[in-house]
Amino acid sequence: MQTKKLTFSALLVAIGTIAANLIYIPVGAAKCFPVQHTINVLSAVLLGPWYGVANAFLISLLRNMLGTGSLMAFPGSMVGAFIAGIMYLKFGKKLFAVAGEILGTGILGGLLAFPIAKFVMGNDAAAFYFIIPFLISTVGGSIIGYIILGVMERSHVMNRTGVNGGN
């Protein structure tokens, strides 16, 4: 089971890293990356919060190393993945993973991006500047993740792969 989770996790990291070159929306100093939020929801439900945080960190790190991401990817994606995973573990419903991702990335991650932008990147953006673009990105990506999970559930893919139930 551990090998399946690691393999699926590596697949999600690869998809997230490659998709950064294809699908992003620049909004001011931030790059909105809806695929990351889709991956966060999938990781929360299928792998759990710790894999979700690890996936978010690795995707952010690789994107930054390849020049397709910004430092703001770290707080947004990692907090969103963690809260999505915790909410799914606590309530056992996909919709709570979506809500956790939106709260974690859109609100908390948006607020945590401010000190990085100000003190590390020298950007004088207001404290709430990143919340709107982060919310736009995370709502879209989270909905896509929810839809993918529904399709996987209906087609019984999760049962056949053995990667299910993020604990």
Residue pairs with C-beta under 8 A, 6 or more apart in sequence:
1 162
4 161
4 162
4 163
5 47
5 51
5 163
8 46
8 47
8 161
8 163
9 43
9 47
9 51
9 54
9 55
12 39
12 42
12 43
12 55
13 55
13 58
13 59
13 62
15 35
15 39
16 35
16 36
16 39
16 55
16 59
16 63
17 59
17 62
17 63
17 66
19 35
20 33
20 35
20 59
20 63
20 66
20 68
20 69
21 66
21 68
23 33
23 34
23 35
24 31
24 32
24 33
24 68
25 31
25 32
25 33
25 34
25 133
25 136
25 137
26 32
27 133
27 136
28 125
28 129
28 133
29 70
29 72
29 117
29 121
29 123
29 125
29 129
29 130
30 70
30 72
30 113
30 130
30 133
30 134
31 68
31 69
31 70
31 72
31 73
32 133
32 134
32 136
32 137
33 63
33 69
33 73
33 77
33 137
33 141
34 137
34 138
34 140
34 141
34 144
35 141
36 56
36 59
36 60
36 73
36 76
36 77
36 137
36 141
37 77
37 80
37 101
37 105
37 137
37 138
37 140
37 141
37 142
37 144
37 145
38 141
38 142
38 144
38 145
38 148
39 55
39 56
39 59
39 145
40 52
40 55
40 56
40 77
40 80
40 81
40 84
40 101
40 105
40 141
40 142
40 145
41 84
41 94
41 97
41 98
41 101
41 141
41 142
41 145
41 146
41 149
42 145
42 148
42 149
43 51
43 52
43 55
43 56
43 81
43 84
43 85
43 166
44 52
44 81
44 84
44 85
44 87
44 88
44 97
44 100
44 101
44 166
45 88
45 94
45 97
45 149
45 166
46 149
46 158
46 163
46 164
46 165
46 166
47 55
47 85
47 163
47 166
48 85
48 89
48 166
48 167
49 81
49 82
49 84
49 85
49 86
49 88
49 89
49 166
50 85
51 85
51 166
52 81
52 82
52 84
52 85
52 166
53 78
53 81
53 82
53 85
55 81
56 77
56 78
56 80
56 81
57 74
57 77
57 78
59 73
59 77
60 69
60 73
60 74
60 77
60 78
63 69
63 73
64 70
64 71
64 73
70 121
71 116
71 117
71 120
71 121
72 113
72 116
72 117
72 130
74 116
75 108
75 109
75 112
75 113
75 116
76 105
76 109
76 110
76 112
76 113
76 130
76 134
76 138
77 105
77 109
78 109
79 104
79 105
79 108
79 109
79 112
80 100
80 101
80 102
80 103
80 104
80 105
80 106
80 108
80 109
80 138
81 101
81 104
82 104
83 100
83 101
83 103
83 104
83 108
84 97
84 98
84 100
84 101
84 104
85 97
85 100
85 166
86 100
87 96
87 97
87 99
87 100
88 94
88 96
88 97
88 100
88 166
89 166
89 167
90 96
94 146
94 149
94 150
95 146
97 145
97 146
98 142
98 143
98 145
98 146
101 138
101 141
101 142
101 145
102 135
102 138
102 139
102 142
105 134
105 137
105 138
106 131
106 134
106 135
106 138
106 139
107 131
107 134
107 135
109 130
109 134
109 138
110 128
110 130
110 131
110 132
110 133
110 134
110 135
111 127
111 128
111 130
111 131
113 130
113 134
114 125
114 126
114 127
114 128
114 129
114 130
117 123
117 125
117 129
117 130
118 124
118 125
151 157
152 158
158 164
